[in-house]
Amino acid sequence: MKRIGSVIAMASIFIVSSVSPAVAATTAAATKTSMSAYLSAGPVQFSQSGQPSLQPAQSQAPGSRLNTVEVAKQEKAVVRVVCGNDLSAVQGSGVIVDTTGLIVTNYHVVAGQTHGKVELSNGSSFPILGVVGYNEDIDLAVLKIQPGEPLPAAQIRDSETVALGEEVMAIGSPLGLQNTLSTGIVSGKRVIGGNRKLQITAAIDHGSSGGGLFDKDGKLIGITDSGYGEGSLNFAIPINEVAPMLRDGMVTPLSQLKHTVIDLTKDKPLPSANLSYAKYKDYLTKNHMIQEFGNNKIQFGQCFVYENKGTAYVLFEMNTLNYNLWLKTLKAGDTSDIIKFVEAVGVLTKTLYPQKNIAVVITLYDHFKDKPDWCPAEYLNWNSKMKQWEIFMTLLLGKDSGGSFTVEFF
């Protein structure tokens, strides 16, 4: 099982979305033109004027390659990012790209938060002063901290030179396990939703968001982003995308970051602010059973709302026909609409039942006279009363626990 590489803040009105204004902060023309040189030279350094100055990378001898044990030592440049607000706390990963305290992470790790800290591999931590650049569409942000001494910054490679089949290593903090290493290859170079992605087979899990993707020379080529399904379908953002986000020292506090708010009740208001589970189910069934995910329109067959052990569950069922459309959406890598919908349902449910933990579940349920040979046996059940084969498969789980909300694809 792979999980989408994100941990999303749960609040009563906030939703992180991949649909946003264009680049929120751009650098001066001189910074842009120097980026190609910066990529080949290694960690960027900022002079007193705030403009980047190049620091030569200590390159390996021609033809030499680092082994995985040596590349794993780059974990010193990978950090844990912990952020929060009055209602929630989230965590992700980040990569030091400047010895004076610039750290690249995913935008969704910090969006909607008011404060945070960066934890280094040696156990020390520093408060996040803010961001010096971000792009919500691409899902990248450059954080600023003020360390007391130079930090171990990653050496950076021009990601345009990355080739299919290259061996790569992802380093991040999946499930809070700081600086975990996974290996794989570059299996594709994609454009998804207008944004460039490196498709990789290295494992991604939540908490890995914002971690580093390194080549076998130990150079940073991407920022880990997301993973889908049970196969090796994972993505990283090419490191070149960071270039337009470098600015001349201006720091924007986390609390001022923009993010999209989605309100399911805007055009379809709730009949009451105090709904029973049965009435809430009726509202969802009437108003939100047909959803457009990417280029596919999916119709849920049934919706259930119930409570189990202090958790309020909202479960949506789809049949096999709609499951095929679901798979088309996942294979296209266009999951942002799915995530936004699940988050919106989670936020609305939390607003209605603030004392409960929340879970939003999407499942496949169908039944067949003949045993479907395409379905794994663990998801099949023979219903002797109906004299048919039943399929029940969990496709997605969005879960709130103690304030954080994770979205997992199965």
Order of alpha helices (4+ residues) and beta strands (2+ residues): beta-alpha-alpha-beta-beta-alpha-beta-beta-beta-alpha-beta-beta-beta-beta-beta-beta-beta-beta-beta-beta-alpha-beta-beta-beta-beta-alpha-alpha-beta-beta-beta-beta
